[in-house]
């Protein structure tokens, strides 16, 4: 399918983009975590010992953060999660320090092409929106990256109470963008959450195939990264 109409412009009135695995990846400094908290662990703490429990805490956060829709609720959840990880590793540190270390040692790193592609997409004049399964602090993450100016709106699952692949989250994004599904494309790296969910809501999709999965049923376009996205939406 072409992303170009006969009048010389894109056939899309809005572009929705996922974040994790599409624009950024989670870069967890396990070595730094272990170094920070080893003084509070009898017998010390190595990165190899910390790696499994620390990554499990990230998975717990991803799986459960939608349940915490206020700053206070999320803060309490993060504290419990940090304490659970510390308990598994035998770390005896103040709660505040555990949360600070967990936050400091998790970095959202852009893929090499992400910012260039965002600039090119912005230059097309097509409004960009984030639609991502993320906690209520997604806006802060994008602000830290210096990316807020790229987007007309942000839909985070924990804010709206809906997660991809539920078509409802895409309908909420369509309400925000004011565009028709047939004139909107969603960009993401998950064949279920992004491609299936957006397709069921009536959107075209660009599957970012960073893992080399190959063609995915329902994907309008597929690329190994974001480098072909601008050409796809232009046609």
N, C-alpha and C positions, 0 to 999 in steps of 0.2 A: 504493500500500500504506500502511496506517495504521501509526503507531508507538505505538498505544495498545491495550491489551487491555480486555476487558469488565469486569475487576475494579476498574478505576479507576487502575491504575498503568501505567508504561511496560512494553512487551513486551521491553525490553532489560535485560540484566543487566550489560552492560559496554559502554563506548564507547571505541573506539580512534581516535586522532587522529594524522595526519601533522603535520609541523612546517613545513618550507620550502614556501612557496606556499599554505599552509593557515592556520597561526597566525602565521608571520613571513615576511619576505622579506629577502634578502641586500642590504644597503645598503653599497656599496663606495665609499669616499672616495678616488677616484682623484686628485683635486686634492691631498689631504693626502699621499698616497703620493708623488706627484711632488715636492711641496715638501720632504718629509723626505729624499728621496734625491738631489735635484738637486745638492747639493754634492759628491756622489760620482760625478757623471756629467760628463765633459769636455764643455763646451759647454752644460751645463744639461739640464734635463728638463722638458718640458711635460706637462700632463694629457692633451692630445690624443695625444701620443706614447706615453704610458704606458697609455692605456685598453685597447687591444687586447691586448697581452701580459699585463696584470694580470688582465683578465677570463678570458683563456685559462688562466691559472694556477688560477683558481677552478674552471673546468670540469675541469681535470686532477685537482684534488683531489676533486671530486664523483665523477668517473668511477673513480678508482683507490683511494680511501681504504679500501674494504672489504678490501684486501690487507694492511692494516697494523693488527694486532689487539693490539699492545702499545704502551705509551707510548713506548718507545725506538724501535720501528719507525716509529711515526707521526711522531715528532720528526725522524728521519732523512729520511723522505719529504718533510716540509714544508721541510726545509733544502735538499734537492735541487731541489724545485719553486721555491723562492725564488731559488736560484742560477741556475736555467734562465731565469727571468724577468729577473733582473739581467743575465745574459749577453746576452739578446736586446736589452736596452735600453742596453747599454754601461755599466752601473753597476758601480763598483769600490768596494764597501763591505764591511765585515766580515760574515761569515755571520750572526752573532748579530743584528746590526742589521737585516739583510734580513728575517729571520724575525719579529723584533719589529715592524717596520713593517707587514709583511703581515698579521700578526694584529691589530694595533691599528687598522688602517684598514678592516677588515671588521667590520661591525656587523649583528647580527640584529635587525631592527626589527619589532615586533609590528604587525599590522594594527590599525586603530583600534578594531575591535569585539572583538578577540581576548580580552583579559583580562576584559571584562564577560561575554562568553559563557562563558568558563571558570568564572567565579564562579557563573553561573546553572546551568551543568551540574553543578557540585559540589553546589549546593543541592538538586538533584533526588535526590541520594543514590545515583545510578548511578556505580559506580567508573569512573574514567578512566585510560586507558593510552596512552602514546605508542608508535606503531609507525612508524618513520621510517628512510629510507635516509640514514645519517649516520655520521660517524666515531665513534671510541670516546669522544670528549669531549662527546657530546650532553648528558649529565647536567650537566656544568659550564655549558654554554650555558643550560640551563633554570634552573639555580641563579642565574646572573647576572641572569636576567630576573625572579627571585623567584617562579618558577612550580612549583618542585618539590613544594610542598604540595598542588597540584591533583591529582597523579597517584599512583596506587597502584603503578605499575610503568612501566619504560621499556625498550623494545626498539629497539636501534640495530643497523642492518644489520652494521656492522663488528664488533660484539660477538658476534652470533650467527652470522656468516658466511653470511648469506642476505640477498638484496635483493628488495624488491618489484620486479616483480609475482609473484615466486616465492611460491606459496601456502604454502610452508614457513615463511616468516617470520610469517605470520598464525597458522599452527598453533602456532608457538612462543609467540606472544602469547596464544593461547587456553589453552595449557598454564599460562602464568603467571596468567592471570585466572581459570582454573577454570570458564569458561563454555562453553556450547554455541554452535556457529556460528550457529544459528538465533536465538539470543538475544543476539547481539552485532552491533553496527554499527560500520563503519569510516568515518572522515571524512577526505577528502583531495581534492586539486586536480588529480590526474593521472588521466586516463581509463584509461590502461593500468596504471600501477603501483598505483594505489589502487582504482579501480573494478573492473577486470578481475581483478587479483590477489586482492582480497578476495572478490569474487563466486565465483571458482573455489574458494576455501576455504570457501564456504558462508555468508559473512556478508552482511548487508544493507549498503548503502553510501549515504553522503551525498556527492554530488559538489559540491565548491566551485568553481563556474564563474566564476572571477575574470576569465577572458579572453573570456567570452561565446561559448563554443563551442556552447552549446545542449544539448539533451537528449543524453545519452550512453547507449547500449545497456547494460543491466545495472544502471544506477544506480537505487536504490530511491527516493531523493530527490535533488533538485537545487536549489541556491540560488546566487545571485550572490556571496554571501559567507557569513559564519557566522551572520548575524542570525536566520535562520529555523531554525537547527539545534535549538534548545531545543524549539520547538513541534513539530518533526518527531519528536523522540524521545519527546515526551509524547503526541503524537497530536492 
